[in-house]
Protein backbone atom coordinates (compact mmCIF):
# COMPACT_ATOMS: atom_id res chain seq x y z
CA UNK A 1 0.00 0.00 0.00
CA UNK A 2 1.33 3.46 -0.94
CA UNK A 3 2.32 5.97 1.71
CA UNK A 4 -0.13 8.80 2.24
CA UNK A 5 -0.61 12.07 4.09
CA UNK A 6 -3.63 13.55 5.85
CA UNK A 7 -4.56 17.23 5.80
CA UNK A 8 -7.17 18.82 8.04
CA UNK A 9 -7.93 22.46 8.80
CA UNK A 10 -9.28 23.73 12.08
CA UNK A 11 -10.76 26.74 13.83
CA UNK A 12 -11.91 25.96 17.35
CA UNK A 13 -13.11 22.33 17.21
CA UNK A 14 -10.43 20.96 19.58
CA UNK A 15 -12.63 18.08 20.77
CA UNK A 16 -13.55 17.19 17.21
CA UNK A 17 -9.87 17.07 16.26
CA UNK A 18 -9.10 14.76 19.18
CA UNK A 19 -11.92 12.43 18.09
CA UNK A 20 -10.75 12.50 14.46
CA UNK A 21 -7.17 11.62 15.43
CA UNK A 22 -8.42 8.82 17.68
CA UNK A 23 -10.23 7.31 14.70
CA UNK A 24 -7.15 7.75 12.48
CA UNK A 25 -5.06 5.85 15.01
CA UNK A 26 -7.61 2.99 14.90
CA UNK A 27 -7.34 2.74 11.10
CA UNK A 28 -6.05 -0.42 9.45
CA UNK A 29 -3.25 1.67 7.92
CA UNK A 30 -1.64 4.82 9.27
CA UNK A 31 -0.59 7.98 7.41
CA UNK A 32 3.06 8.87 6.96
CA UNK A 33 2.22 12.35 8.24
CA UNK A 34 -0.75 14.48 9.34
CA UNK A 35 -0.81 18.22 8.60
CA UNK A 36 -3.14 20.27 10.84
CA UNK A 37 -3.61 23.86 9.66
CA UNK A 38 -5.00 26.17 12.36
CA UNK A 39 -7.00 29.24 11.38
CA UNK A 40 -7.11 30.65 14.91
CA UNK A 41 -4.17 29.71 17.16
CA UNK A 42 -2.19 26.70 18.37
CA UNK A 43 -3.75 26.61 21.84
CA UNK A 44 -5.39 23.49 23.21
CA UNK A 45 -4.13 21.06 20.58
CA UNK A 46 -3.56 17.52 21.81
CA UNK A 47 -2.27 14.69 19.65
CA UNK A 48 -2.08 10.97 20.42
CA UNK A 49 1.17 9.05 20.54
CA UNK A 50 1.99 7.02 17.46
CA UNK A 51 0.92 9.57 14.85
CA UNK A 52 3.22 12.04 13.08
CA UNK A 53 1.16 15.22 13.56
CA UNK A 54 2.48 18.56 12.31
CA UNK A 55 0.73 21.84 13.12
CA UNK A 56 0.72 25.10 11.19
CA UNK A 57 -0.70 28.54 11.90
CA UNK A 58 -1.96 30.31 8.80
CA UNK A 59 -1.21 34.01 8.73
CA UNK A 60 -4.29 35.48 7.07
CA UNK A 61 -6.26 38.56 8.04
CA UNK A 62 -9.51 36.89 7.02
CA UNK A 63 -11.65 35.15 9.62
CA UNK A 64 -12.08 31.86 7.74
CA UNK A 65 -9.42 31.39 5.00
CA UNK A 66 -10.61 27.92 3.96
CA UNK A 67 -9.07 27.82 0.48
CA UNK A 68 -5.70 29.16 1.63
CA UNK A 69 -5.61 26.76 4.59
CA UNK A 70 -6.24 23.73 2.37
CA UNK A 71 -3.54 24.83 -0.05
CA UNK A 72 -1.07 25.30 2.80
CA UNK A 73 -1.88 21.83 4.12
CA UNK A 74 -1.25 20.03 0.85
CA UNK A 75 1.95 22.01 0.27
CA UNK A 76 3.17 20.74 3.65
CA UNK A 77 2.15 17.10 3.04
CA UNK A 78 5.15 14.77 2.82
CA UNK A 79 3.79 12.19 0.35
CA UNK A 80 2.22 12.22 -3.10
CA UNK A 81 -1.11 10.75 -1.94
CA UNK A 82 -3.10 13.21 0.16
CA UNK A 83 -6.38 12.64 1.98
CA UNK A 84 -8.24 15.79 3.02
CA UNK A 85 -10.47 15.22 6.05
CA UNK A 86 -12.78 17.81 7.58
CA UNK A 87 -12.04 18.13 11.30
CA UNK A 88 -15.67 17.24 12.07
CA UNK A 89 -15.14 13.72 10.69
CA UNK A 90 -14.54 10.37 12.38
CA UNK A 91 -13.20 7.87 9.84
CA UNK A 92 -13.99 4.20 9.42
CA UNK A 93 -11.04 1.84 10.02
CA UNK A 94 -11.06 0.75 6.36
CA UNK A 95 -11.50 4.18 4.77
CA UNK A 96 -7.88 4.99 3.95
CA UNK A 97 -7.11 1.60 2.42
CA UNK A 98 -10.25 1.74 0.29
CA UNK A 99 -9.53 5.29 -0.91
CA UNK A 100 -5.94 4.48 -1.87
CA UNK A 101 -6.92 1.27 -3.65
CA UNK A 102 -8.55 3.23 -6.48
CA UNK A 103 -6.74 6.59 -6.31
CA UNK A 104 -4.71 7.60 -9.36
CA UNK A 105 -3.72 10.78 -11.18
CA UNK A 106 -6.93 10.87 -13.24
CA UNK A 107 -9.40 10.96 -10.37
CA UNK A 108 -10.49 12.30 -7.00
CA UNK A 109 -11.92 9.72 -4.63
CA UNK A 110 -14.47 10.42 -1.92
CA UNK A 111 -16.75 8.55 0.51
CA UNK A 112 -20.22 8.87 2.00
CA UNK A 113 -20.98 10.97 5.09
CA UNK A 114 -23.16 9.78 7.95
CA UNK A 115 -24.34 12.34 10.50
CA UNK A 116 -24.24 12.08 14.27
CA UNK A 117 -26.87 13.92 16.35
CA UNK A 118 -24.28 14.66 19.06
CA UNK A 119 -20.67 15.67 19.55
CA UNK A 120 -19.34 12.35 20.91
CA UNK A 121 -17.03 11.98 23.89
CA UNK A 122 -14.66 9.74 21.92
CA UNK A 123 -13.86 8.88 18.32
CA UNK A 124 -14.63 5.16 18.21
CA UNK A 125 -16.24 4.59 14.81
CA UNK A 126 -17.68 1.19 15.69
CA UNK A 127 -19.43 2.52 18.79
CA UNK A 128 -20.96 5.45 16.92
CA UNK A 129 -21.94 4.28 13.44
CA UNK A 130 -25.35 2.91 14.46
CA UNK A 131 -26.27 6.35 15.87
CA UNK A 132 -25.63 8.17 12.58
CA UNK A 133 -28.07 9.01 9.78
CA UNK A 134 -27.60 9.46 6.04
CA UNK A 135 -27.99 12.70 4.14
CA UNK A 136 -31.19 12.45 2.05
CA UNK A 137 -29.55 13.89 -1.07
CA UNK A 138 -26.41 11.74 -0.94
CA UNK A 139 -27.54 8.21 -0.15
CA UNK A 140 -28.38 7.40 -3.79
CA UNK A 141 -25.06 8.46 -5.30
CA UNK A 142 -23.50 5.38 -6.98
CA UNK A 143 -20.09 4.07 -5.94
CA UNK A 144 -17.33 2.74 -8.16
CA UNK A 145 -18.02 4.89 -11.23
CA UNK A 146 -17.46 8.52 -12.24
CA UNK A 147 -20.20 10.85 -11.02
CA UNK A 148 -21.21 14.44 -11.72
CA UNK A 149 -18.43 16.79 -10.62
CA UNK A 150 -20.75 19.12 -8.70
CA UNK A 151 -21.33 16.32 -6.19
CA UNK A 152 -17.86 17.12 -4.86
CA UNK A 153 -17.57 18.25 -1.25
CA UNK A 154 -14.35 18.81 0.67
CA UNK A 155 -15.58 16.90 3.73
CA UNK A 156 -13.49 13.90 2.67
CA UNK A 157 -11.49 13.34 -0.51
CA UNK A 158 -8.26 11.76 -1.70
CA UNK A 159 -6.10 13.29 -4.40
CA UNK A 160 -2.56 12.99 -5.71
CA UNK A 161 -0.32 16.04 -5.39
CA UNK A 162 0.35 16.17 -9.12
CA UNK A 163 -3.39 16.21 -9.78
CA UNK A 164 -3.95 18.98 -7.25
CA UNK A 165 -1.22 21.05 -8.86
CA UNK A 166 -2.62 20.43 -12.36
CA UNK A 167 -6.02 21.67 -11.18
CA UNK A 168 -4.43 24.72 -9.59
CA UNK A 169 -5.49 24.10 -6.00
CA UNK A 170 -8.28 25.96 -4.27
CA UNK A 171 -8.84 29.51 -5.54
CA UNK A 172 -7.78 31.78 -2.67
CA UNK A 173 -9.82 34.67 -4.04
CA UNK A 174 -12.80 32.91 -2.44
CA UNK A 175 -12.65 34.22 1.12
CA UNK A 176 -14.52 32.60 3.96
CA UNK A 177 -17.51 30.30 3.67
CA UNK A 178 -19.22 29.35 0.43
CA UNK A 179 -18.49 28.35 -3.20
CA UNK A 180 -14.80 27.47 -2.88
CA UNK A 181 -15.73 23.74 -3.03
CA UNK A 182 -17.93 24.23 -6.08
CA UNK A 183 -15.26 26.31 -7.77
CA UNK A 184 -12.72 23.52 -7.16
CA UNK A 185 -15.17 21.05 -8.73
CA UNK A 186 -15.46 23.25 -11.80
CA UNK A 187 -11.68 23.50 -11.97
CA UNK A 188 -11.06 19.75 -11.80
CA UNK A 189 -13.86 19.09 -14.30
CA UNK A 190 -12.17 21.56 -16.68
CA UNK A 191 -8.91 19.63 -16.17
CA UNK A 192 -10.68 16.33 -17.11
CA UNK A 193 -10.27 14.87 -13.61
CA UNK A 194 -13.05 12.47 -12.58
CA UNK A 195 -14.87 12.22 -9.23
CA UNK A 196 -15.71 8.80 -7.80
CA UNK A 197 -17.24 7.52 -4.56
CA UNK A 198 -16.18 4.38 -2.73
CA UNK A 199 -18.49 2.36 -0.53
CA UNK A 200 -17.08 3.57 2.79
CA UNK A 201 -17.98 6.25 5.30
CA UNK A 202 -17.05 9.06 7.60
CA UNK A 203 -19.15 10.09 10.59
CA UNK A 204 -19.84 13.82 10.88
CA UNK A 205 -19.75 15.07 14.46
CA UNK A 206 -22.67 17.30 15.35
CA UNK A 207 -22.45 21.07 15.51
CA UNK A 208 -25.13 23.71 15.12
CA UNK A 209 -26.02 24.33 11.49
CA UNK A 210 -27.99 27.11 9.85
CA UNK A 211 -30.36 26.61 6.94
CA UNK A 212 -29.99 28.90 5.17
CA UNK A 213 -26.54 29.76 6.59
CA UNK A 214 -27.30 33.38 7.42
CA UNK A 215 -24.43 33.24 9.92
CA UNK A 216 -22.12 33.38 6.87
CA UNK A 217 -24.29 35.84 4.94
CA UNK A 218 -21.69 38.35 3.75
CA UNK A 219 -19.06 35.83 2.66
CA UNK A 220 -21.69 33.81 0.77
CA UNK A 221 -22.77 36.93 -1.13
CA UNK A 222 -19.16 37.91 -1.89
CA UNK A 223 -18.20 34.42 -3.00
CA UNK A 224 -21.35 33.95 -5.08
CA UNK A 225 -20.54 37.21 -6.89
CA UNK A 226 -16.94 36.09 -7.45
CA UNK A 227 -18.12 32.71 -8.76
CA UNK A 228 -20.60 34.36 -11.14
CA UNK A 229 -17.83 36.57 -12.50
CA UNK A 230 -15.62 33.53 -13.05
CA UNK A 231 -18.10 30.95 -14.37
CA UNK A 232 -21.12 32.94 -15.58
CA UNK A 233 -23.62 31.19 -13.29
CA UNK A 234 -24.65 31.59 -9.67
CA UNK A 235 -23.70 28.88 -7.16
CA UNK A 236 -25.53 28.07 -3.92
CA UNK A 237 -28.86 28.92 -5.55
CA UNK A 238 -31.01 27.32 -2.85
CA UNK A 239 -29.34 29.48 -0.20
CA UNK A 240 -29.52 32.63 -2.30
CA UNK A 241 -33.21 32.04 -2.99
CA UNK A 242 -33.79 31.65 0.74
CA UNK A 243 -31.92 34.90 1.42
CA UNK A 244 -34.15 36.63 -1.12
CA UNK A 245 -37.28 35.21 0.51
CA UNK A 246 -36.06 36.60 3.85
CA UNK A 247 -35.84 40.04 2.25
CA UNK A 248 -32.06 40.19 2.58
CA UNK A 249 -31.05 40.37 -1.09
CA UNK A 250 -32.34 41.00 -4.58
CA UNK A 251 -31.16 39.07 -7.65
CA UNK A 252 -31.79 40.81 -10.97
CA UNK A 253 -32.27 39.22 -14.40
CA UNK A 254 -28.53 39.36 -15.06
CA UNK A 255 -27.95 37.44 -11.80
CA UNK A 256 -26.39 40.42 -10.06
CA UNK A 257 -26.90 40.32 -6.29
CA UNK A 258 -27.67 43.44 -4.28
CA UNK A 259 -27.85 43.41 -0.49
CA UNK A 260 -31.02 44.95 0.96
CA UNK A 261 -30.12 44.38 4.59
CA UNK A 262 -28.02 42.12 6.79
CA UNK A 263 -29.79 39.31 8.69
CA UNK A 264 -31.21 40.26 12.08
CA UNK A 265 -30.38 38.40 15.26
CA UNK A 266 -33.82 36.79 15.20
CA UNK A 267 -33.38 35.63 11.59
CA UNK A 268 -30.07 34.03 12.51
CA UNK A 269 -31.60 32.34 15.56
CA UNK A 270 -34.60 31.09 13.58
CA UNK A 271 -32.35 29.57 10.91
CA UNK A 272 -30.74 26.98 13.23
CA UNK A 273 -31.48 23.61 11.64
CA UNK A 274 -33.12 20.79 13.64
CA UNK A 275 -31.27 18.20 11.56
CA UNK A 276 -27.74 16.84 12.07
CA UNK A 277 -26.89 17.37 8.39
RABEL-V597789 format. One record per helix or strand of 3 or more residues. SS is the DSSP state (@ for helix, = for strand). FROM is the first residue (numbers start at 1). LEN is the number of residues. If there is no record, write none. Layout:
BEGIN
{{SS;FROM;LEN} {SS;FROM;LEN}}
END
This chain:
BEGIN
{{=;5;6} {@;14;12} {=;33;6} {=;53;5} {@;66;11} {=;81;5} {=;89;3} {@;95;8} {=;107;9} {@;125;7} {@;149;3} {=;156;5} {@;161;7} {@;180;11} {=;194;11} {@;214;18} {@;237;9} {=;249;3} {=;257;3} {@;265;6}}
END
